[in-house]
Amino acid sequence: MFRHTRQLQFEAKPEKPDPVYAHKLQELVGGAYGEMTVMAQYLFQGWNCRVKGKYKDLIMDIATEEIGHVEMLATMVARLLEGAPATATTKVATSDPAVGAVMGGMDPQQAIIAGGAALPADSNGYPWNGRYAVASGNLLADFYANVAAEAQSRLQTARLYNMTDDPGVRDMLKFNLARDTYHQNLWLAAIEQLREDALEDVVVPGGLADEEHREHAATLWHLSDGEAAAAGLWASGPTPDGEHEFSVLADARPLGDEASPPPPDPALFSTYDGGMGQPRGPALGTETGLRGKLRDTFSSDE
């Protein structure tokens, strides 16, 4: 259950309308790292969380806050679009080439489709996509994804902050920057809490250490020019999980055979010179087993 209050989490009042900037601000609404993404990401992580208590409550707290962030941005976009496109604005734009060039940067869909308001889309007008959200059911994997999402969100907010001099817009973005900073630190702390509670291994997912090829679990395959990569913390010393020692494979050689597909199915008409022998599998229409029996049964009834 959710409750809604009329007040915004933080003020969203621009000093003056700016339809061009409203177009840019759509990225923070419906972009890949916008507020709609983290809102959906945290909501589904919370709904799917199978650990009752502090973890589920934490995720749902932040998820609910993110709903408020979408509301703040949508309100700001609508206020930035106030009076645009109006008849007077259109006349000025057509009579003044400079103004017309500026007006050319606004998103017409905000007017045509949303009636002068925000859209669930990015700054190119591409609709928000649920595939942006990460909710795997593994809290460690999800919390790592959350750190990255908040870092990208803060980066884009910082860039947009420098694209406006409107004090009202900047005031709201200062709040958003602060919350992104907190959320990054929060998810990093939550990762450490998972480790303290022994709920997850350091490597995602845990439980397969004896199955993996351990000789390849701590080696940097040095495949670029120069030696700089070998100077990092990932090249020597113990690994963060305490299970391995980092090393560098300076003269890396491939371990697999030649990368070539098998001979093609003749029914697919792929270009083929016969150099790999005859196709091993049956051509389409020559299936055996259950599929073949079904085909033969239906074809015999015709």
Buried (B, 14 or more C-beta within 10 A) or exposed (E): EEEEEEEBBBEBBBEEBBBBBBBBBBBBBBBBBBBBBBBBBBBBBBEBBEEEEEBBEBBBEBBBBBBBBBBBBBBBBBBBBBEBBEEEBEEEBEEEEEBEEBBEEBBEEBBEEBEBBBBBBBBEBEEBBEEBBBBBEBBBBBBBBBBEBBBBBBEBBEEBBEEBEBEBBBBBBEBBBEBBEEBBEBBBEBBEBBEEEEEBBBBBEEEEEEEEEEEEEBBBEBEEEEEEBBEEEBBEEEBEEEBBEBEBEEEEEEEEEEEEEEBBBEEEEEEEEEEEEEBEEEEEEEBEEEEEEEBEEEEEEE
